[in-house]
Amino acid sequence: MITTLVQPLINAGNRILDTLPLCPFVSIEAITLDNQTLAAISWFIPFNEIIALLNTWLAAIVIWYAAKTVMRWAKMIS
């Protein structure tokens, strides 16, 4: 009885999954810019500096949460 109720849901899920591409990155790979365009965009928006800043910020946040968790486990803070 449960199989007869679940089987249509499984079939619908399979149909939905069949419509998706095998690799989700195919459409992203199709969008390419030449190096001159990227250089012009990078001149206005400093991607390297933004990524470096975000990496530093993320590392600081991870260290802060790790220290906070260890202190809570050690009952140093409430």
C-alpha positions in Angstrom: 0.0 0.0 0.0 2.8 2.4 0.9 4.6 1.6 -2.3 1.5 2.5 -4.4 1.4 5.8 -2.6 5.1 6.6 -2.9 5.7 5.4 -6.4 4.0 8.4 -8.1 6.1 10.7 -6.0 9.3 8.9 -7.0 8.3 9.0 -10.7 7.6 12.7 -10.5 10.9 13.3 -8.8 12.7 11.2 -11.5 11.0 13.3 -14.2 12.2 16.5 -12.6 15.7 15.2 -12.2 15.8 14.0 -15.8 15.1 17.6 -17.0 18.2 18.9 -15.2 21.6 18.9 -17.0 24.2 16.3 -16.1 26.7 19.0 -15.2 25.4 22.3 -13.7 28.6 24.1 -14.9 28.0 23.7 -18.6 26.1 27.0 -18.8 28.7 28.8 -16.7 31.5 27.5 -19.0 29.6 28.8 -22.0 29.9 32.3 -20.7 33.4 33.4 -21.3 35.0 36.8 -21.5 38.2 37.7 -23.2 41.2 38.9 -21.2 40.8 42.5 -22.3 37.3 42.7 -21.0 38.3 41.1 -17.7 41.2 43.5 -17.4 38.9 46.5 -18.0 36.4 45.3 -15.4 39.2 44.4 -13.0 40.6 48.0 -13.4 37.4 49.4 -12.0 36.6 46.7 -9.4 39.7 45.3 -7.6 38.7 41.7 -7.4 42.0 40.5 -6.0 41.9 42.9 -3.1 38.2 42.1 -2.4 39.0 38.4 -2.3 42.0 38.9 0.0 39.9 41.1 2.3 37.0 38.5 2.4 39.5 35.7 3.1 41.0 37.6 6.0 37.6 38.5 7.3 36.4 34.9 7.1 39.5 33.6 8.9 38.9 36.2 11.7 35.3 35.1 12.1 36.2 31.4 12.1 38.9 32.0 14.7 36.5 34.1 16.8 33.7 31.4 16.7 36.2 28.6 17.5 37.7 30.5 20.5 34.2 31.3 21.7 33.1 27.7 21.4 36.2 26.4 23.3 35.7 29.0 26.0 32.0 27.9 26.4 33.0 24.3 26.6 35.6 25.2 29.3 32.9 27.3 31.1 35.0 30.4 30.9 32.1 32.5 29.5 28.4 32.1 29.6 
